[in-house]
Amino acid sequence: MHPLNVRLLVAIVALILCTTAGAAETEQAVARLHRLFAEAWEQDLADDPRGASYLGDKRYNDRWADHSLAAWARRNERYGAWLAQLERIPRDALPPDERLNYDLFQRLYADRLMQYRFGAHLRAIDQLNYSAGVLTANEVAEVIDFADARDYEQWIARLRGMDQYVDQTIELLRQGIATGNTQPRIIVERVTRQLQAQLVDDPTASPFFAPFTKMPAALDAAQRARLTREAEEAIRRVVVPAFKRLDAFLTQAYLPAARDTVGIWDTPDGEDFYRSRVRWFTTTPLSPEEIHSLGLQEVERIRAQMLEIIERVGFEGDFDAFLTHLRTDPKFRYTSGEELLNAYMVMAKRIDPMLPNWFGKLPRIPYGVRPIPAANAPDTTTAYYQPPSDDGRRPGYYYVNLYRPEERPTYEIPVLTVHEAVPGHHLQLALARELGELPPFRRYFEATAYVEGWALYAESLGEEMGLYTDPYDKFGQLTYEMWRAVRLVVDTGIHHKRWTREQAIAFFKANAAKSELDIVNEIDRYIAWPGQALAYKIGELKIKELRRRAQARLGERFDLRAFHDVVLGTGAVPLDVLERRVDEWIASQAHAG
């Protein structure tokens, strides 16, 4: 054979061997990566039984999480071990999509390590359950399908385990006192008021008894009587005494040790912790100072649009007078919770048939509208969304607050429904549940700037969809956008600039037509959950920027439905990842044209 042909043959064989070896390395790396994902996912479900219940996984419905100090230390060690295991997987050998999975897994567990280092788990209770605490543990019953005796027996087992759950919470809070890492006094006072709903003399009046008030017909009379009797006994002997211990501890030990300040800066390494929360929730390198400045700019911009509407409706008076008019005029209020709930339901069903004109892909999973449980309604937000179960058997739910309906203005109904239901949270989160090719942790990945940014972007779509035909409804939409702009100012004000609670409330009231009840609840929410409120505006501004970029580059070839499908097709991701995906789509569309 000619020497040249021999060299060529050798080169071809070497290339084949190299390619085969490379493919084998990639296959092995992917397999190792997904084994790690599966191990971590299953362990996380076992560590967080309430979270598993919310996903529709009933394996842990008979227990609560172990919140002892020792359990937190074990989990922290496990997170570190998983990250070490991840580092041993060659990232460069992975295909692009798996590299993204690798990076997001690393980000998730590195953040958990960081939170533990800052002692976030020691602030184990707040008025809105952001700490996954005991105070609203009864709400998990809302998402459990109580279909047979076993479902009720598992709930009763949870009731019998409430004493340990509460005592572990007290243990964490005691450690918080010892290390100077406590909640602010105003948050503790809210918690103690909310706690009174659990201190009942009649077990059937307990929020934990709710599943036994509507038992399925499949259970015979003897089963119902037995299960009801056991539940009453568990609430009387375990649940109520446990909450009484918690109440005594909070009032006698924790409240006197609680911070008079409201900013997280006044905790050990609090300034560094806040910067870490800003990075986590916004998924950007923006500093608190930069975000504060951006918020002031947005407030000024939105206020100018509000003034135009005030002039258009012919109102005689200044901006403050118009806000007072909106807060007090009865024509903007319903007088009963039933009327308010019906209005939310009508608005939701008005939007549903419009969706195919704006989106190419819609979720198969439906959603419903429910009132927020009465026990917690006074201390919670105007509305929230509960995603569907992992298996799709439980739909998503748009929860609305019917407490004091006279405080819930009618002009908020369109924009709130667009945000919490469709095309906001339900559309995005239900579609993410259906991305079966993604590992489970990706379908539930916490990228708040993406999730809440999408919902706030959806509010602006409401105008394009013709939902704000009344100028007051449009003012309602601007009020909600202003609300999110105000958040940039007051959250950084409280936790970075050391504002008082009163300063934050005053700034909010001066710039948004929210009721005073909502404003106070919102400010206390930002106090309890540093940094989270920044994600909404940051995410919305990025999505709007990407849409403008796509329209400018594609011109007449720009397809809004396709753009929305690209944005929603990734699952929740950091904003830089979303930007890269959209830029790739723009390039592909430009090339196709």
N, C-alpha and C positions, 0 to 999 in steps of 0.2 A: 504494500500500500504506500502511496506517496506520503512523504513526511508531513506535507501540509494537511492532507486529509486526516492523518493520525492526530495532529494537534487539534484540528477542528472537532474530531470525535471526542477527544479528551475534554475539550471545553464544554461540549454539549452535555456529556455525562456529568461533569462537575456542576453545571448549571442545574441539571435535573436533581442531583443529589442535594444541592444547596436549597433549591426550592422545596424539595420534599422535607428536608430538615427544618426549614423555616416554617412550613405549614404545620409540621408536627409540634414545633415549639409554640406556635400560636394556639393550636388546638389544646395543648396541655395547659397553657396559661389561662385560656378562657375557662376550661374546666375547673381549675383551681380557684379562679375568681368566683365562679358561680357556686362552688361548694362553700366558700366563705360567706357569700351573700345569704345562702340558704341557712347556714348555721346561725348567723347573726339574726336573721329574721325570726327564726323559730325561737331563739332565746329571748328576743325582745318581746314576743307575744307572751311567753311564759312570765317574763318580768313585769309585764303591764297587762294584767287581766282585763282591766277596764278598756284599754285600747283594743284588745282582742274582741271584746264584746261589741264595741262600736263597729268593728269590721265584720261582724256576724259570725265570728269564730266562737263556738260555745264551749270549747274544751276547758276554759278556765272560768266559767260562769259561777263557780262555787267559791270563789276566793277573791281577795283583794291583793294588791301588790305588797311585797315585803318592803316597808319603808324604814326598817331599822338602820342605825348608823353602820352596822356591820354589812348589811345588804348593799347599801350604797357604796361602801368601799370595795366589795366584791365586784359589783357591776363596773366600777371605775377601772379596776384591774383588768377585767375582761375586755373593755373597750381598748385599753392599751395593747393587750395581746392581739386583738384583731388587727389593729393598725400595724403592728410589727409583722404579722402574717401577711398583710397586704403588701408591705414593702418588699417582701421576698418574692412577690410575683412580678416578673419583668413587664413593666408597663409598655415598653417600646415594642414588645412582641404582640400586643393586643391590637385588634382592628379599631378604627376610630370610635365607633359607638361604645365599645367595651372600655376604651380609655375614659370616655365620659362617665360611664358607670363607676369605674375605678376612682376617678377624681371626686365624684359626688359622695361615694361611700366614705372616702377619706375625710371629706369636709364634714360630713354628718357626725362621725365619731370623734373627730378632733374637737368639734364644738362641745360635745358632751363632756369630754375631758376638761375643757376650759371652764365650763359651767361648774363642774364639781370643784375645780381648783379655787374658784371664786366663792364657793359655798352657797350657790343659788338654791340648793336643795334644803338648806336650813331655814329659808323663808317659806315654810311648808304650807302656808295657808293664806288665802286672799279671798276677796269677796266675789270674784268671778271665776274661780277654779282654774286659773292659769297655771297654778302649781300642781294641778291634778290632785288636789287635796280632798279631805273627807267631807268638807262642808256641803258639797253638792253631789256627793256620791250617789244619792237616790236617783239622780237624773239618768243614770245608765239604764234604768228600767224602761226609759222611753224608747230605747233602740233594741230591746230584747223581744223576740217573738215568743210570748208565753203561750205555747200551744198544747203542752201536756204536763202531767204531774212532775216529770223530771225537771222541767224549766222552773217550776215553783219550788221544788226541793233544793235546786241549786241556789235560788234567790234566798231561801231561808238559811242555807249554809253561809251565804254572804252576810246575812243579818247576824248570825251567831259569831262571825269573825270580826264584827265591827269593833269590839273592845280592843283587840290587838291593833287594828288599823288606827284607831284613835290614840292609843297609848304610844305607838311608834311616832305618830305625828307630834305628840307632846315631847317625846324624846328629841326629835329634830329641833323643835322650837327652843327647848332648854339649851341645846348646844348653840343655837343662834344667839341666845342671851349671853352665854358664856364667852362667845367670840365677838360680841358687839355687832352681830349680823341679824338685825331684826327688821320687821316691817314697820312702816310709819304708823304713828298712833291713829291717824284718821282711817287707815285701812283696817286696823284691829277693831276700832269702834264699829265700823260697818259689819265686820265679821260677827262681832258679838250680838248685834241686832239681828242679823240674818240667822244666827244660830238658834234664836228663840223658837223658830218654826219646828225645830227638832225636839224641843223640850216639852213634850205633850204628856198629859195624864192618861188620855185615851189612846191606846195603840192604833186604833183605826184612823186617828187623825194625823198619824205620822206620814210624811211624804214617802217613806219606805213601804207603806202599806198599799200604795196605789195599785200595784198589779193585782191585788186581791179584790178590788172593787168591780172588776169586769172579767171574771174567769170564764174560759171557753166552755161551750156546751158539751164538749167531749168528756169533761170531768163529771162524774156522777156526784150526787149529793153528799155521799160519805167522804169522797175524796176532797171535795170543796171544804167540808166542815173540818176535816183533819188538817189540811194545809192552812186554812185560815186560823185555826187554833194555834198551830205551831208558829205561824208568823206573829200573831199577837203576843205570844209568850216570848219570842226572841226579841221583839221590839221593847216589851216591858222590862225584861230582865237583862238585856245586853245593850241594845241600841241607845235607849234613852239614858240609862246610867252612864254609858260611855260619853255621850254628848254633855251630860251634866258635869263629868270630870273635866272635859275640855273647856266648858264654860267657866268653871271655877278656876282652872289654870290660866285662862286668858285674862280674866278680870283681876285675879289676885297676884299673878306673877308676870305674865307677858305684857299686859297693858302698861304697868308701871315701868317696864324696861324698854318699851317701844320708843322709836325715834320721834322727836317732835318735828324734825325736818322731813321733807317729802322726797327729796332727790336721792337717787341711788349713790351719788357721790359721797354721802355720809355713811358709807359702809366700808369695811376693809377692802382696800384697793378698788373702791367704787368707781373712780374715774376711768381706770383701765377696763373694768367690767363693762361700763357703758359704751366705751369705744368698741369693745368686742361685740356688744349687742347691735350697735349701729352697723357694723360690717356684716353681721349675720343676717339681720332682717332686710337690709337694703341690697345685699350682695354687691356692694360697690365699695371703693376705697374712700368715699366721701367722708370728710371729718364732720363732727357735730357743728362746728362753726360754719362750715360751708352749707350745711343743710339748713341751719337757722337763717342764714342770709337768703338762700333760695326760697324758703318759706315766706319771708317778708315780701319778696318780689312777687310771688304767686298771690299772696293776699291782696296786694295793690292791684294786680292785673284783674283779678276776679271781682274786686270791689267796683272797678270801673264799669264792668258789665252789669253789675247789680244796679248801679246808679242809672244806667240807661233804662232798665225795666221800671224803676220807680218813676222816672219821667214819663215813660210810655203809658202807665196806668193812671197818670194824672194825680198822683198822691201829693197832697200839700203838706209838706213837712220834710225834715232832714232824714238822713239815713237811720239814725237811732230811733226816731219817731216811727219810721216804717217798720223797723224790726219789732218795736213794741206793738204796733198795729197787728202784725202777723202773729205775735205771741198771745194776743188777748182777744182778737175778734172771734166771736163764736161761729161765724160762717166757715171758719177754717178747721172746725173740730166736729167730731162725732160725740154723741152723748153716751153711747154704750159700747161695751166691748164687742157685742154681737155685730153691730153695724160696722165697726172698724175691721173686724175679721172678714166680713163679707166683702168689704171694699178691697182688701188685699187680695182675696181670692178672685174677684172679678178682674182686677188688673192683671194678675198672673195669667189668667186664661185668655185675656185679650192679646197678650204678647205672643203666646205659643204659636198661633198660626202664621205669624210674621217671620218666624225664624228661617224657613227655607230660602227666603230672599236674601239673607245675609250670611248664611253658612252652608257650605257644601256637605258637611258631615255633622249629623246630630246624634246625641246619645240615645241608646235604646232604653235606658233606665228612666222612668218617669219621676216626677216629684210631686209633693203635696204641700199644703199650707197648714200649719198648726200654731196654736197659741203657746208662748213660753210658759212653762210651769209656774203656777201662781206663787209658789213658795219663794221663788228666786226672782220673779219679775221686777219687784221694786228696786233691786240693786243691779240689774243688768241692762244691757244696751237695747236699742229700739228693735233690733231684729238680728238674727243670725241664721246661718245655714248649716244643716247637719248632712254630711255626705251619705250616699247609699252604702249598703253593706258590700263587702268584697265579692260575694257571690251574686249580687244583683237582686236578691230576693226581697230586700227591704229598700224602698225607694229613698230618694233624697227628700229632705223636709226643709221648708222655709218657715222658720219660727218667728212669730211676730209678737211684740209686747203689747198686751191689752190692759196692762195696769194703768189706771188713771187715763182713760181714753181722751179726756178733755185736754191732755197734754200732748196728744199725738196729732199734729197738723195734717190735714188732707193733702196739702201740696207736696208732702214727702212720699206719698204712697207710690207714684210712678217711679221715681228715681230709686227708692229703696228696693222695690220689687225687681227692677232691672239689675241692681247690684247683687242682691242675695239669691235670686232665683235664676231667671233667664233674661238676657244672655250672659249673665254674670257667673256666680259661683256654681250653680247646678250644671250649666253647660260645660264649664271648664273641668270641674272635678269629676263629673260623671263620665266625660270622655276619657279622662285620665285613668279611671277605673277600668276602662275597656281596652287599654293598651296592653294586651295580654303578652306581647313579646318582651316587655320590660320586666326586669326582676321586681318582686313586690315592693322593695324599699323605694324604688324609683316611682312607682305609681302613687306613693304616699309621701314623696319627698317634700320636705318643708322648705319651700322657696317663697317666702311671704311676699317679696316684692313682685314676683310673677303672679301669684294667686290673687293677691289683693289689688295689684296693679291692673290685672285683667278686669276685675270687677269694677274698678273705678273707670277704666277705659269704657266698659260697657255702659256706664251711666251716660257718657257722651254719645254713645250710639242711640240712646233713647230719643234724642232730638232728631237724628236722621230717620228714625223709625216712626216719627210723628206722634210721640207720646207726650210731648210738652207743648201742645197747641195753646193752652191757656198760659198767659204770661206769669201767673202765680206758680204754675207747675214748672215753668222754666226757671223761675226764681228759686223754687225748691231744689232743682238740679244744681244751680249755682251755689245754693246754700250747702249742699253736700260736697261740692268741689271745694268750696271755701273751708268747710269743716276739715277736709284732709290737708289743705294748705296750712290752716291754723295748727294742725298737729305738728307740722315740721317746726313751727315756732315754739309751741308750748312744751313739747316733749324735750327738745334740746334746752329750752328755757329752764325746765324743772331739773333735769338731770345733768346738764352741763353748765348752765349759767347760774344755777342755784336760786331760781325763782321760788317764791312761796306759792302755796296752793291758791291763795287769793289773787296773786298776780296773774296766774294762768287762767283762772276763771274770768277775771276782768277782761283779759285780752280776747278770750273766746266770745264773751257776750258782746263785745264791741264790734265784732266782725261777722257774726253768723246768726241767722234767725232761728237757731235751735232753741227749744224751751229751756228754762233754767234747770229743770229736773234732768234733762238730757245732758246739759253742759256739765253739771256737777258730777253726774255719773261717768261721763267721758273723762273728765280730768282725773278722777280717782282711778279710772282704768289705766291711764298713762302712768300714774304713780306706781301702780301695782305691777305693770308690765313694761319696763323701760325699753325703749327703742322700737317696739313692735309697730307702733302707730306711724313710724316714719316710712314704712314700706309702701303704703298705698300710693302716695303722690309720686314717689321716686319711680315706682313701677309703671304707673300710668304715663308719666312723661316720657319714659323710654319707649313704650309701645306706640305712643303718638309720633314720636320722632322716627321710629322705624316705618310707620305707615307713610309719613310724609316723604321719607327717603325713597320708598318703593314707588310711590306715585310720581315723584320727580324723575326717576330713572326709567320707569316703564311707560309713562305717558298713557296713551290710549290702550296699551296692552295690560295696564294694571287691572286686576280682577280682585275686588274686595272680598268676595267669598273665598277665593283661593288664599288670599293673605291671611284671613282669619283661620283657615284650616291649617296653615303653616304654623301660626302662632300657637294654636291649640294642639298641634300634633306632636309636640315634644314631651308632654307632661310638664310638671313644674320644674323649672331649671333656673339657675342664676341668670341675671340679665345679660352678662357678657356672652353666655352660651346662646341665649335667645337671639341676640344681635348677630352672632356668627351664622346661625341657622337661617335667619331672614336674609342676610347678605348672600348666602349661597343660593337661596331661592330666587332672589332678584337676578343674580348672574345667570342662573339657568333659564329664567324667563326671557332675559334680554338676548341670550344666545339663540333660544328657540325662535325668537322673532326675526 
